[in-house]
Amino acid sequence: MLRLSRRLKALVQMVPHGVKIADIGTDHAFLPCYLLREKIASAAIGVEVNKGPYHKACATVEEYDLLEKIEIRLGDGLAVIKPGEVNAIIIAGMGGTVIRDILEKSPQVVASLDKLIIQPMRAPELVREWLVEHAWSISEEELIYEDKRFYQIIGAIPQRSENRKSVGVQFSPVLMNEFILNELETLYGPILMNKRHPLLAGLVEKDMKGLQEIINELAKTDTKDAQKRLIKYQEKLQELKELKEWLSVAKQS
């Protein structure tokens, strides 16, 4: 039986039924195998940039007898995907900078997609900023805590006319030149914040501890540059304190 982690299960929840999907950085190819065995996706392509994981992915697909429906390709990001080959892509387990660069390098492939499902390991703000700048609407967000780590998962749809529908939250989908995310929303997600996700306060608290450590180190230095940075981080820490308080009040009520 193929069992997925909570993080991978959350990714599965955002996959539309019947799609042809590409899993970028597929590793062991557990995700595409699960999607095909559960008949969520109709076909899948798994992509790996390194030969070791590529061979492991091929072995997994063969083990689950899915060679006819899942193709594993060796290559860098979306470079081995042709426009129109898939309806949706998953990019998970990479940093926000890497994910942004993958999307940036293959504009024709991205333009042909109906859904992006993204799970950045860090710098989620870079992903959300890219989505806004390129007219993608954030339609879903989830926050998972697993193995002592928080994982933000972002689902997005392109701002084509047929997709301009409500996403079930109190504000309109993110539209280029119509809705701009503020700094906190790029960091923690407009939907996660809007629904005051129960795990969000914990993520904010973790970030506050990291900021406090930076502030403590900067306070030991007397240079003008350090002092400017100290003021900046102190202001950011205050913003996070106010956000955490807002989230805590909502939880109590």
SULRA-V167302 format. One line per field, one symbol per residue. phi: phi as a letter, one per 20 degrees, with the letter a starting at -180 (. if undefined). psi: psi as a letter, one per 40 degrees, with the letter a starting at -180 (. if undefined). Layout:
BEGIN
phi = ???
psi = ???
END
This chain:
BEGIN
phi = .eddfffffffgfeeffnfecddemflemffffffffeledeabcdccedfgfgffffffffgelcffdcddceremefedegnfcebcdccncfgfffgfffffcfffffeedbdcccffblffffffffffdmdefdbbbccdblmbececcdbcfeegfdecfdncecfgfdfmdbdfefffffdnffgffelgfeffffffffffffffffffffedefffffffffffffffffffffffffffffff
psi = hhhiiddddddddehiheihihhhfebefddddddddefdidiihhhhdidddddddddddddeffdeehhhihihbedehihedidiihhieiidddddddddegdddddeiehhhhgidifddddddddddffhhhdiiihihhffiihhhhhiiigideegiieeieiiihhhedhhhidddddehdddddeghdedddddddddddddddddddeeheiddddddddddddddddddddddddddddd.
END
